[in-house]
Amino acid sequence: MAFQKERSPGFLANQMARLFAKGLQQRIRPLGLAPAQFMTLLALWDEDGQTQSELVRRLDVEQATMANTLTRMERDGLIERRTRLDDGRSQSIHMTPKAIALRDPATQAARAQNETALADFTEQERQVFVELMRRAIAAMHRD
């Protein structure tokens, strides 16, 4: 049987991810944010003061990618780096008031993008869809 991209979970997930990212990017651009900055802020809004290594693990990105993102965020006045008191060789990443103020408008932009994507789903379908995505992600993490 020939490969059918329309039936491929990988192809469809990739296409969906690109469309989510494109829509989110359009919605957060007026806030002065890029998608990688938004992802990083999501982690910092959950727990401010993480190290770069902790952010790399939490967001499952490459070290170099995170370093570049943090450099841009520092340049844009979103974060500041502080030497850790418990380990002078390490720095923690802290949000500035500017980043804290972006929480509500940025998360609202993400909610709006999610709503657009799932507009044709019932509430039950939304819950099942998210649970199935979580299970697929967990399976790939185990592999």
SERO-910181 format. One record per atom (N, C-alpha, C, O): atom name; residue in three letters; x, z, y. Coordinates in steps of 0.05 Angstrom, whole numbers, m for minus. Each point is the difference from the previous one (the first is absolute). Example, Ala and Ser with C-alpha at 12.3 -4.5 7.8 and 13.67 -1.06 7.14 Angstrom:
# SERO-910181
<atom 'N','ala',<264,156,m114>>
<atom 'CA','ala',<m18,0,24>>
<atom 'C','ala',<18,0,24>>
<atom 'O','ala',<21,13,0>>
<atom 'N','ser',<m28,m27,21>>
<atom 'CA','ser',<16,1,24>>
<atom 'C','ser',<m15,14,22>>
<atom 'O','ser',<10,4,22>>
# end
This chain:
# SERO-910181
<atom 'N','met',<17,0,m24>>
<atom 'CA','met',<m17,0,24>>
<atom 'C','met',<18,0,25>>
<atom 'O','met',<19,15,1>>
<atom 'N','ala',<m26,m31,18>>
<atom 'CA','ala',<16,m3,25>>
<atom 'C','ala',<m4,25,17>>
<atom 'O','ala',<m21,14,0>>
<atom 'N','phe',<42,m8,15>>
<atom 'CA','phe',<m1,23,19>>
<atom 'C','phe',<m20,m7,22>>
<atom 'O','phe',<1,m21,13>>
<atom 'N','gln',<m20,39,m8>>
<atom 'CA','gln',<m20,m4,21>>
<atom 'C','gln',<4,22,21>>
<atom 'O','gln',<m7,23,m5>>
<atom 'N','lys',<17,m31,28>>
<atom 'CA','lys',<5,20,20>>
<atom 'C','lys',<m25,14,9>>
<atom 'O','lys',<2,24,8>>
<atom 'N','glu',<m25,m37,m9>>
<atom 'CA','glu',<m25,13,8>>
<atom 'C','glu',<m8,23,m18>>
<atom 'O','glu',<m17,16,7>>
<atom 'N','arg',<30,m15,m31>>
<atom 'CA','arg',<m6,21,m19>>
<atom 'C','arg',<23,19,m4>>
<atom 'O','arg',<0,18,m17>>
<atom 'N','ser',<21,m22,32>>
<atom 'CA','ser',<25,16,m2>>
<atom 'C','ser',<m2,25,18>>
<atom 'O','ser',<m1,m3,24>>
<atom 'N','pro',<2,27,m36>>
<atom 'CA','pro',<m1,24,16>>
<atom 'C','pro',<24,1,20>>
<atom 'O','pro',<m3,9,23>>
<atom 'N','gly',<26,m17,m32>>
<atom 'CA','gly',<23,0,17>>
<atom 'C','gly',<m3,m19,24>>
<atom 'O','gly',<6,8,23>>
<atom 'N','phe',<m15,m32,m28>>
<atom 'CA','phe',<m4,m19,22>>
<atom 'C','phe',<m21,10,19>>
<atom 'O','phe',<4,m1,25>>
<atom 'N','leu',<m26,11,m36>>
<atom 'CA','leu',<m22,9,18>>
<atom 'C','leu',<8,25,15>>
<atom 'O','leu',<m7,2,24>>
<atom 'N','ala',<21,16,m36>>
<atom 'CA','ala',<10,24,14>>
<atom 'C','ala',<19,m7,22>>
<atom 'O','ala',<m1,12,22>>
<atom 'N','asn',<18,m31,m27>>
<atom 'CA','asn',<19,m9,21>>
<atom 'C','asn',<m15,m13,23>>
<atom 'O','asn',<6,6,23>>
<atom 'N','gln',<m25,m23,m29>>
<atom 'CA','gln',<m16,m13,21>>
<atom 'C','gln',<m15,21,16>>
<atom 'O','gln',<m1,m1,25>>
<atom 'N','met',<m11,20,m39>>
<atom 'CA','met',<m16,20,13>>
<atom 'C','met',<19,17,18>>
<atom 'O','met',<m8,7,23>>
<atom 'N','ala',<31,1,m33>>
<atom 'CA','ala',<19,16,16>>
<atom 'C','ala',<9,m15,25>>
<atom 'O','ala',<2,12,21>>
<atom 'N','arg',<3,m38,m23>>
<atom 'CA','arg',<8,m16,23>>
<atom 'C','arg',<m23,0,21>>
<atom 'O','arg',<5,3,24>>
<atom 'N','leu',<m29,m7,m33>>
<atom 'CA','leu',<m23,0,18>>
<atom 'C','leu',<m5,27,13>>
<atom 'O','leu',<m6,2,24>>
<atom 'N','phe',<8,19,m40>>
<atom 'CA','phe',<m2,27,11>>
<atom 'C','phe',<21,4,22>>
<atom 'O','phe',<m6,9,22>>
<atom 'N','ala',<31,m16,m29>>
<atom 'CA','ala',<22,4,19>>
<atom 'C','ala',<m3,m16,25>>
<atom 'O','ala',<5,10,22>>
<atom 'N','lys',<m14,m35,m25>>
<atom 'CA','lys',<m5,m17,24>>
<atom 'C','lys',<m21,12,18>>
<atom 'O','lys',<3,1,24>>
<atom 'N','gly',<m25,7,m36>>
<atom 'CA','gly',<m22,12,15>>
<atom 'C','gly',<8,26,14>>
<atom 'O','gly',<m7,5,23>>
<atom 'N','leu',<21,12,m38>>
<atom 'CA','leu',<10,25,11>>
<atom 'C','leu',<19,m5,23>>
<atom 'O','leu',<m1,12,21>>
<atom 'N','gln',<19,m31,m25>>
<atom 'CA','gln',<20,m7,21>>
<atom 'C','gln',<m14,m8,26>>
<atom 'O','gln',<8,8,21>>
<atom 'N','gln',<m29,m25,m24>>
<atom 'CA','gln',<m15,m8,24>>
<atom 'C','gln',<m13,23,14>>
<atom 'O','gln',<m2,1,24>>
<atom 'N','arg',<m8,18,m40>>
<atom 'CA','arg',<m15,23,11>>
<atom 'C','arg',<19,21,13>>
<atom 'O','arg',<m8,13,19>>
<atom 'N','ile',<32,m10,m30>>
<atom 'CA','ile',<18,21,11>>
<atom 'C','ile',<20,m11,21>>
<atom 'O','ile',<13,15,14>>
<atom 'N','arg',<m10,m41,m13>>
<atom 'CA','arg',<18,m12,20>>
<atom 'C','arg',<m6,9,28>>
<atom 'O','arg',<19,7,15>>
<atom 'N','pro',<m45,m6,m6>>
<atom 'CA','pro',<m5,10,27>>
<atom 'C','pro',<9,29,5>>
<atom 'O','pro',<3,8,23>>
<atom 'N','leu',<1,7,m45>>
<atom 'CA','leu',<10,28,3>>
<atom 'C','leu',<30,1,1>>
<atom 'O','leu',<12,21,4>>
<atom 'N','gly',<1,m45,m7>>
<atom 'CA','gly',<29,0,1>>
<atom 'C','gly',<13,6,m27>>
<atom 'O','gly',<23,8,m1>>
<atom 'N','leu',<m38,m10,m20>>
<atom 'CA','leu',<9,7,m27>>
<atom 'C','leu',<3,m24,m18>>
<atom 'O','leu',<m15,m19,2>>
<atom 'N','ala',<35,20,m19>>
<atom 'CA','ala',<4,m20,m22>>
<atom 'C','ala',<m10,14,m25>>
<atom 'O','ala',<0,25,m2>>
<atom 'N','pro',<m7,m40,m19>>
<atom 'CA','pro',<m9,12,m25>>
<atom 'C','pro',<19,20,m12>>
<atom 'O','pro',<m9,21,m10>>
<atom 'N','ala',<35,m26,10>>
<atom 'CA','ala',<19,19,m12>>
<atom 'C','ala',<0,26,16>>
<atom 'O','ala',<4,21,m11>>
<atom 'N','gln',<m7,m23,38>>
<atom 'CA','gln',<m1,24,16>>
<atom 'C','gln',<m26,16,m6>>
<atom 'O','gln',<1,24,m1>>
<atom 'N','phe',<m22,m38,m3>>
<atom 'CA','phe',<m26,13,m7>>
<atom 'C','phe',<3,15,m26>>
<atom 'O','phe',<m9,23,m2>>
<atom 'N','met',<20,m36,m18>>
<atom 'CA','met',<4,13,m26>>
<atom 'C','met',<16,25,3>>
<atom 'O','met',<m6,21,m12>>
<atom 'N','thr',<28,m23,27>>
<atom 'CA','thr',<17,23,4>>
<atom 'C','thr',<m15,23,15>>
<atom 'O','thr',<3,23,m7>>
<atom 'N','leu',<m18,m31,27>>
<atom 'CA','leu',<m16,20,14>>
<atom 'C','leu',<m20,14,m18>>
<atom 'O','leu',<m5,24,3>>
<atom 'N','leu',<m7,m40,m21>>
<atom 'CA','leu',<m19,13,m19>>
<atom 'C','leu',<13,22,m15>>
<atom 'O','leu',<m12,22,m3>>
<atom 'N','ala',<37,m26,m6>>
<atom 'CA','ala',<14,21,m14>>
<atom 'C','ala',<7,23,18>>
<atom 'O','ala',<m1,23,m8>>
<atom 'N','leu',<9,m29,33>>
<atom 'CA','leu',<7,22,19>>
<atom 'C','leu',<m24,15,9>>
<atom 'O','leu',<2,24,6>>
<atom 'N','trp',<m25,m38,m3>>
<atom 'CA','trp',<m24,15,8>>
<atom 'C','trp',<m8,19,m22>>
<atom 'O','trp',<m12,21,5>>
<atom 'N','asp',<18,m28,m30>>
<atom 'CA','asp',<m5,19,m22>>
<atom 'C','asp',<19,23,0>>
<atom 'O','asp',<m7,23,m5>>
<atom 'N','glu',<33,m29,11>>
<atom 'CA','glu',<21,21,0>>
<atom 'C','glu',<22,m9,19>>
<atom 'O','glu',<17,m16,m8>>
<atom 'N','asp',<m17,27,31>>
<atom 'CA','asp',<21,m6,20>>
<atom 'C','asp',<26,14,m9>>
<atom 'O','asp',<0,21,m13>>
<atom 'N','gly',<23,m32,22>>
<atom 'CA','gly',<25,12,m6>>
<atom 'C','gly',<13,m7,m26>>
<atom 'O','gly',<18,14,m9>>
<atom 'N','gln',<m27,m35,m4>>
<atom 'CA','gln',<12,m9,m25>>
<atom 'C','gln',<27,m13,6>>
<atom 'O','gln',<6,m9,22>>
<atom 'N','thr',<11,7,m43>>
<atom 'CA','thr',<25,m14,3>>
<atom 'C','thr',<m5,m30,m6>>
<atom 'O','thr',<m21,m7,m10>>
<atom 'N','gln',<41,m9,17>>
<atom 'CA','gln',<m2,m29,m6>>
<atom 'C','gln',<m3,m4,m30>>
<atom 'O','gln',<m16,m17,m9>>
<atom 'N','ser',<31,32,m7>>
<atom 'CA','ser',<m2,m3,m29>>
<atom 'C','ser',<m27,8,m11>>
<atom 'O','ser',<m11,m13,m18>>
<atom 'N','glu',<m1,33,29>>
<atom 'CA','glu',<m27,8,m8>>
<atom 'C','glu',<m20,m22,7>>
<atom 'O','glu',<m18,m6,m16>>
<atom 'N','leu',<21,m6,39>>
<atom 'CA','leu',<m18,m22,8>>
<atom 'C','leu',<3,m24,m18>>
<atom 'O','leu',<m20,m13,m8>>
<atom 'N','val',<45,7,0>>
<atom 'CA','val',<5,m22,m18>>
<atom 'C','val',<m15,4,m27>>
<atom 'O','val',<m13,m18,m10>>
<atom 'N','arg',<16,43,m1>>
<atom 'CA','arg',<m14,6,m25>>
<atom 'C','arg',<m30,m1,3>>
<atom 'O','arg',<m15,m11,m16>>
<atom 'N','arg',<5,23,37>>
<atom 'CA','arg',<m29,2,4>>
<atom 'C','arg',<m13,m27,4>>
<atom 'O','arg',<m22,m5,m10>>
<atom 'N','leu',<36,m13,25>>
<atom 'CA','leu',<m12,m26,6>>
<atom 'C','leu',<9,m22,m19>>
<atom 'O','leu',<m9,m22,1>>
<atom 'N','asp',<28,29,m19>>
<atom 'CA','asp',<9,m19,m20>>
<atom 'C','asp',<11,m26,13>>
<atom 'O','asp',<m8,m22,m7>>
<atom 'N','val',<27,26,26>>
<atom 'CA','val',<13,m22,13>>
<atom 'C','val',<30,3,m3>>
<atom 'O','val',<10,21,m8>>
<atom 'N','glu',<4,m42,14>>
<atom 'CA','glu',<29,0,m1>>
<atom 'C','glu',<12,17,23>>
<atom 'O','glu',<m12,2,21>>
<atom 'N','gln',<35,10,m27>>
<atom 'CA','gln',<13,17,20>>
<atom 'C','gln',<6,m16,26>>
<atom 'O','gln',<m4,10,22>>
<atom 'N','ala',<14,m35,m25>>
<atom 'CA','ala',<7,m16,23>>
<atom 'C','ala',<m25,m7,17>>
<atom 'O','ala',<1,0,24>>
<atom 'N','thr',<m23,m5,m38>>
<atom 'CA','thr',<m25,m6,14>>
<atom 'C','thr',<m9,24,16>>
<atom 'O','thr',<m8,m3,23>>
<atom 'N','met',<9,27,m35>>
<atom 'CA','met',<m7,24,14>>
<atom 'C','met',<18,5,24>>
<atom 'O','met',<m9,8,21>>
<atom 'N','ala',<35,m12,m25>>
<atom 'CA','ala',<19,5,22>>
<atom 'C','ala',<m6,m18,24>>
<atom 'O','ala',<0,9,22>>
<atom 'N','asn',<m6,m35,m28>>
<atom 'CA','asn',<m7,m18,22>>
<atom 'C','asn',<m26,8,13>>
<atom 'O','asn',<m2,m2,25>>
<atom 'N','thr',<m18,10,m40>>
<atom 'CA','thr',<m26,8,11>>
<atom 'C','thr',<4,24,18>>
<atom 'O','thr',<m11,1,22>>
<atom 'N','leu',<26,19,m32>>
<atom 'CA','leu',<4,24,16>>
<atom 'C','leu',<16,m6,26>>
<atom 'O','leu',<m6,12,21>>
<atom 'N','thr',<25,m30,m22>>
<atom 'CA','thr',<15,m8,24>>
<atom 'C','thr',<m19,m12,20>>
<atom 'O','thr',<2,7,24>>
<atom 'N','arg',<m20,m24,m33>>
<atom 'CA','arg',<m20,m12,19>>
<atom 'C','arg',<m19,21,11>>
<atom 'O','arg',<m7,m1,23>>
<atom 'N','met',<m1,19,m40>>
<atom 'CA','met',<m19,21,8>>
<atom 'C','met',<13,19,21>>
<atom 'O','met',<m13,8,19>>
<atom 'N','glu',<39,m3,m23>>
<atom 'CA','glu',<14,17,19>>
<atom 'C','glu',<3,m15,27>>
<atom 'O','glu',<m5,12,21>>
<atom 'N','arg',<12,m38,m23>>
<atom 'CA','arg',<1,m16,24>>
<atom 'C','arg',<m26,m1,15>>
<atom 'O','arg',<m1,0,25>>
<atom 'N','asp',<m21,m1,m40>>
<atom 'CA','asp',<m27,m2,12>>
<atom 'C','asp',<m12,27,9>>
<atom 'O','asp',<m22,1,9>>
<atom 'N','gly',<38,20,m13>>
<atom 'CA','gly',<m9,26,9>>
<atom 'C','gly',<m21,13,m18>>
<atom 'O','gly',<m15,17,9>>
<atom 'N','leu',<15,m24,m35>>
<atom 'CA','leu',<m20,11,m19>>
<atom 'C','leu',<11,24,m15>>
<atom 'O','leu',<m15,17,m8>>
<atom 'N','ile',<42,m17,4>>
<atom 'CA','ile',<12,22,m16>>
<atom 'C','ile',<25,9,14>>
<atom 'O','ile',<12,m14,17>>
<atom 'N','glu',<m3,38,m26>>
<atom 'CA','glu',<26,9,7>>
<atom 'C','glu',<13,12,m25>>
<atom 'O','glu',<m14,11,m17>>
<atom 'N','arg',<40,m13,16>>
<atom 'CA','arg',<14,11,m23>>
<atom 'C','arg',<12,27,8>>
<atom 'O','arg',<11,2,22>>
<atom 'N','arg',<m12,17,m39>>
<atom 'CA','arg',<11,27,5>>
<atom 'C','arg',<17,8,m24>>
<atom 'O','arg',<m7,m4,m23>>
<atom 'N','thr',<30,16,30>>
<atom 'CA','thr',<17,11,m21>>
<atom 'C','thr',<m14,23,m14>>
<atom 'O','thr',<m11,17,14>>
<atom 'N','arg',<11,m17,m40>>
<atom 'CA','arg',<m13,21,m15>>
<atom 'C','arg',<16,25,1>>
<atom 'O','arg',<25,0,m3>>
<atom 'N','leu',<m38,22,8>>
<atom 'CA','leu',<14,26,1>>
<atom 'C','leu',<11,8,m27>>
<atom 'O','leu',<21,13,m1>>
<atom 'N','asp',<m35,m20,m20>>
<atom 'CA','asp',<8,8,m27>>
<atom 'C','asp',<22,m18,m11>>
<atom 'O','asp',<13,7,m20>>
<atom 'N','asp',<m8,m30,32>>
<atom 'CA','asp',<20,m19,m9>>
<atom 'C','asp',<9,m17,23>>
<atom 'O','asp',<m13,m20,7>>
<atom 'N','gly',<34,27,6>>
<atom 'CA','gly',<10,m13,24>>
<atom 'C','gly',<7,m29,m4>>
<atom 'O','gly',<3,m15,19>>
<atom 'N','arg',<m1,6,m45>>
<atom 'CA','arg',<7,m28,m5>>
<atom 'C','arg',<m25,m18,m1>>
<atom 'O','arg',<2,m24,m1>>
<atom 'N','ser',<m25,37,1>>
<atom 'CA','ser',<m26,m14,m3>>
<atom 'C','ser',<m16,1,25>>
<atom 'O','ser',<2,20,16>>
<atom 'N','gln',<m19,m40,m11>>
<atom 'CA','gln',<m17,0,23>>
<atom 'C','gln',<m29,m1,m9>>
<atom 'O','gln',<m7,m13,m21>>
<atom 'N','ser',<m11,25,36>>
<atom 'CA','ser',<m28,m2,m5>>
<atom 'C','ser',<m12,m18,21>>
<atom 'O','ser',<10,m1,23>>
<atom 'N','ile',<m32,m12,m30>>
<atom 'CA','ile',<m14,m19,18>>
<atom 'C','ile',<m25,14,11>>
<atom 'O','ile',<m17,9,m16>>
<atom 'N','his',<15,m8,42>>
<atom 'CA','his',<m23,13,13>>
<atom 'C','his',<m14,m19,19>>
<atom 'O','his',<13,m16,14>>
<atom 'N','met',<m39,18,m14>>
<atom 'CA','met',<m16,m17,18>>
<atom 'C','met',<2,10,28>>
<atom 'O','met',<3,23,6>>
<atom 'N','thr',<m5,m42,12>>
<atom 'CA','thr',<m2,6,29>>
<atom 'C','thr',<m29,3,7>>
<atom 'O','thr',<m18,m7,m16>>
<atom 'N','pro',<11,18,39>>
<atom 'CA','pro',<m28,1,9>>
<atom 'C','pro',<m13,m28,0>>
<atom 'O','pro',<m24,m2,m6>>
<atom 'N','lys',<40,m19,12>>
<atom 'CA','lys',<m11,m27,m1>>
<atom 'C','lys',<m11,m7,m28>>
<atom 'O','lys',<m21,m11,m3>>
<atom 'N','ala',<37,18,m17>>
<atom 'CA','ala',<m8,m6,m28>>
<atom 'C','ala',<m24,17,m8>>
<atom 'O','ala',<m18,m10,m14>>
<atom 'N','ile',<17,34,22>>
<atom 'CA','ile',<m22,18,m7>>
<atom 'C','ile',<m26,m11,13>>
<atom 'O','ile',<m21,1,m13>>
<atom 'N','ala',<23,m11,37>>
<atom 'CA','ala',<m23,m11,14>>
<atom 'C','ala',<m11,m25,m12>>
<atom 'O','ala',<m23,m8,4>>
<atom 'N','leu',<40,m6,m20>>
<atom 'CA','leu',<m9,m25,m12>>
<atom 'C','leu',<m15,4,m26>>
<atom 'O','leu',<m12,m19,m11>>
<atom 'N','arg',<11,43,1>>
<atom 'CA','arg',<m12,6,m26>>
<atom 'C','arg',<m29,m10,m2>>
<atom 'O','arg',<m7,m16,m18>>
<atom 'N','asp',<m10,24,37>>
<atom 'CA','asp',<m28,m7,m1>>
<atom 'C','asp',<m5,m30,3>>
<atom 'O','asp',<m14,m12,m16>>
<atom 'N','pro',<26,m1,37>>
<atom 'CA','pro',<m5,m29,2>>
<atom 'C','pro',<12,m16,m23>>
<atom 'O','pro',<m12,m20,m8>>
<atom 'N','ala',<35,28,m2>>
<atom 'CA','ala',<12,m16,m21>>
<atom 'C','ala',<m15,4,m27>>
<atom 'O','ala',<m4,m20,m14>>
<atom 'N','thr',<m5,44,8>>
<atom 'CA','thr',<m15,3,m25>>
<atom 'C','thr',<m28,m12,3>>
<atom 'O','thr',<m11,m9,m20>>
<atom 'N','gln',<1,8,44>>
<atom 'CA','gln',<m26,m14,3>>
<atom 'C','gln',<4,m30,m4>>
<atom 'O','gln',<m18,m13,m12>>
<atom 'N','ala',<40,2,20>>
<atom 'CA','ala',<6,m28,m5>>
<atom 'C','ala',<2,m6,m30>>
<atom 'O','ala',<m10,m20,m9>>
<atom 'N','ala',<22,38,m5>>
<atom 'CA','ala',<3,m3,m29>>
<atom 'C','ala',<m28,2,m13>>
<atom 'O','ala',<m6,m15,m19>>
<atom 'N','arg',<m10,34,28>>
<atom 'CA','arg',<m27,2,m11>>
<atom 'C','arg',<m16,m25,5>>
<atom 'O','arg',<m15,m9,m17>>
<atom 'N','ala',<18,m2,41>>
<atom 'CA','ala',<m15,m25,6>>
<atom 'C','ala',<9,m23,m18>>
<atom 'O','ala',<m17,m16,m8>>
<atom 'N','gln',<43,14,2>>
<atom 'CA','gln',<9,m21,m18>>
<atom 'C','gln',<m10,5,m28>>
<atom 'O','gln',<m9,m19,m13>>
<atom 'N','asn',<9,44,4>>
<atom 'CA','asn',<m11,6,m27>>
<atom 'C','asn',<m30,m8,m1>>
<atom 'O','asn',<m10,m11,m19>>
<atom 'N','glu',<m4,18,41>>
<atom 'CA','glu',<m29,m7,1>>
<atom 'C','glu',<m5,m30,m2>>
<atom 'O','glu',<m18,m9,m13>>
<atom 'N','thr',<34,m6,28>>
<atom 'CA','thr',<m2,m29,m1>>
<atom 'C','thr',<4,m10,m29>>
<atom 'O','thr',<m15,m17,m9>>
<atom 'N','ala',<36,27,m3>>
<atom 'CA','ala',<7,m9,m27>>
<atom 'C','ala',<m22,7,m21>>
<atom 'O','ala',<m5,m16,m18>>
<atom 'N','leu',<m7,39,21>>
<atom 'CA','leu',<m19,9,m20>>
<atom 'C','leu',<m29,m1,9>>
<atom 'O','leu',<m18,13,m11>>
<atom 'N','ala',<13,m29,31>>
<atom 'CA','ala',<m27,m2,12>>
<atom 'C','ala',<m21,m8,m21>>
<atom 'O','ala',<m23,9,2>>
<atom 'N','asp',<30,m25,m21>>
<atom 'CA','asp',<m20,m10,m20>>
<atom 'C','asp',<m2,18,m24>>
<atom 'O','asp',<m14,m6,m19>>
<atom 'N','phe',<28,29,19>>
<atom 'CA','phe',<0,19,m23>>
<atom 'C','phe',<m20,22,6>>
<atom 'O','phe',<m4,9,22>>
<atom 'N','thr',<m9,0,m43>>
<atom 'CA','thr',<m16,24,2>>
<atom 'C','thr',<19,24,1>>
<atom 'O','thr',<23,m3,m6>>
<atom 'N','glu',<m34,27,13>>
<atom 'CA','glu',<17,24,0>>
<atom 'C','glu',<12,5,m28>>
<atom 'O','glu',<23,7,m3>>
<atom 'N','gln',<m39,m10,m17>>
<atom 'CA','gln',<9,4,m28>>
<atom 'C','gln',<22,m20,m7>>
<atom 'O','gln',<20,7,m12>>
<atom 'N','glu',<m24,m32,19>>
<atom 'CA','glu',<20,m21,m5>>
<atom 'C','glu',<26,7,15>>
<atom 'O','glu',<22,m5,m11>>
<atom 'N','arg',<m23,15,35>>
<atom 'CA','arg',<24,8,15>>
<atom 'C','arg',<15,21,m15>>
<atom 'O','arg',<24,m1,m2>>
<atom 'N','gln',<m38,21,m7>>
<atom 'CA','gln',<13,22,m15>>
<atom 'C','gln',<13,m10,m25>>
<atom 'O','gln',<23,8,m6>>
<atom 'N','val',<m37,m24,m9>>
<atom 'CA','val',<11,m11,m25>>
<atom 'C','val',<25,m18,6>>
<atom 'O','val',<20,2,m13>>
<atom 'N','phe',<m23,m19,33>>
<atom 'CA','phe',<22,m18,8>>
<atom 'C','phe',<25,16,7>>
<atom 'O','phe',<22,m6,m10>>
<atom 'N','val',<m24,27,26>>
<atom 'CA','val',<23,16,8>>
<atom 'C','val',<12,14,m24>>
<atom 'O','val',<24,2,m3>>
<atom 'N','glu',<m41,9,m14>>
<atom 'CA','glu',<10,13,m25>>
<atom 'C','glu',<15,m19,m18>>
<atom 'O','glu',<20,7,m11>>
<atom 'N','leu',<m31,m31,8>>
<atom 'CA','leu',<14,m20,m17>>
<atom 'C','leu',<27,m8,13>>
<atom 'O','leu',<20,m4,m15>>
<atom 'N','met',<m19,1,41>>
<atom 'CA','met',<25,m6,13>>
<atom 'C','met',<20,23,m5>>
<atom 'O','met',<24,m5,m6>>
<atom 'N','arg',<m32,30,9>>
<atom 'CA','arg',<17,22,m5>>
<atom 'C','arg',<11,0,m28>>
<atom 'O','arg',<24,5,m5>>
<atom 'N','arg',<m41,m11,m15>>
<atom 'CA','arg',<9,m1,m28>>
<atom 'C','arg',<20,m22,m4>>
<atom 'O','arg',<20,4,m15>>
<atom 'N','ala',<m24,m27,27>>
<atom 'CA','ala',<19,m23,m4>>
<atom 'C','ala',<27,8,13>>
<atom 'O','ala',<21,m6,m12>>
<atom 'N','ile',<m22,18,35>>
<atom 'CA','ile',<25,8,14>>
<atom 'C','ile',<14,21,m18>>
<atom 'O','ile',<25,m2,m3>>
<atom 'N','ala',<m39,21,m7>>
<atom 'CA','ala',<12,21,m17>>
<atom 'C','ala',<13,m13,m25>>
<atom 'O','ala',<22,8,m8>>
<atom 'N','ala',<m36,m27,m4>>
<atom 'CA','ala',<11,m14,m24>>
<atom 'C','ala',<26,m14,7>>
<atom 'O','ala',<19,1,m16>>
<atom 'N','met',<m18,m14,39>>
<atom 'CA','met',<25,m14,7>>
<atom 'C','met',<22,19,7>>
<atom 'O','met',<24,m6,m4>>
<atom 'N','his',<m30,29,15>>
<atom 'CA','his',<20,21,5>>
<atom 'C','his',<12,10,m26>>
<atom 'O','his',<24,6,m1>>
<atom 'N','arg',<m40,m4,m19>>
<atom 'CA','arg',<10,9,m26>>
<atom 'C','arg',<17,m20,m14>>
<atom 'O','arg',<17,7,m16>>
<atom 'N','asp',<m21,m33,21>>
<atom 'CA','asp',<14,m21,m14>>
<atom 'C','asp',<29,m1,7>>
<atom 'O','asp',<15,m17,m10>>
# end
